[in-house]
Amino acid sequence: MNQLLKHRELQLFSEMKSGNKGSFNYFFDYYYSGLCIYANKYTGDLSTSEEVVQDVFVMFWEKRQSIEIENSVRFYLFRTVHNQCMNLLKHKKIENNYRQQNTFEADNLSEDQWSLFNESELRHILDQAISKLPDRCREIFELSRFENLKNKEIAEKLGITEKTVENQITKALKTLRKELKDFLPFFMMYLS
């Protein structure tokens, strides 16, 4: 890079630090494609490379007032992209190690241990959702589902009509389906 261009870029950077968006746009337009190609050498994925470069430019604009560049804007941008790629790769490596460790630990649990864990976790999630029901609705639902009472028996026990029991169970099921939508396949045995 020749001295004249370096000098011009340092001048543009100075203007950018003062809030000149046109100067920022110059850097973005001039370096974006090259930085994406450079990042792609590390990430191996164009979409990820574009994200890295976009993040660098966002940071370049947002932190412009605290950034000190004395020699080369080009060098600064390429170095920052390099560092972001290294951080990304390091993060992915940590994630992969964590996944492998958890997979190993999960593989070492017996089927009975998994079953007990899953049952207790699911039961806890279900109990939390049920506790959010209005008192009377929760009472009717629990009598129906956990004490296996028929609607008529619940109505007689609580001194209400069967229609009220049906309505409250329908209301409970609707609320629980909404609360437990992410876990619904697991709870079909409780909610059906």
Summary of the structure (lengths in Angstrom):
residues: 192
radius of gyration: 30.3
end to end distance: 71.5
largest distance: 93.2
contacts: 490
relative contact order: 0.07
helix: 82%
strand: 0%
